[in-house]
Amino acid sequence: MAEAADQHKVDRSTVVHALRTAKQGALDALAASVPGRAGVSREQAALEAAQVEISRLRTTVTEQAVALHLHEGKARWDVCPERNVVAMWLSALERGGVLI
């Protein structure tokens, strides 16, 4: 440390502070990392996994609604418009997947 401080003409406390800051930054980055996913924090990895799961579930629900529609037949849907589940789900998907 003394050599680095003398070489760059700064106080030794400046070098010590720089080393501590660098070490803490490296430890923080290491603690936030997920094995096997370089540069991605745990929170980011969890968010990505949740978004993939939401997309998968959205597709599954849409497929099930269409299958139900085909199974029950169009005439039955026309009798009771409130039960038009397909339209409700498609509308919900357009609003971002929120069924109200």
WOZITA-V533849 format. One record per helix or strand of 3 or more residues. SS is the DSSP state (alpha for helix, beta for strand). FROM is the first residue (numbers start at 0). LEN is the number of residues. If there is no record, write none. Layout:
# WOZITA-V533849
{{SS/FROM/LEN} {SS/FROM/LEN}}
This chain:
# WOZITA-V533849
{{alpha/1/7} {alpha/11/21} {beta/36/5} {alpha/41/31} {alpha/73/6} {alpha/80/3} {alpha/84/10}}
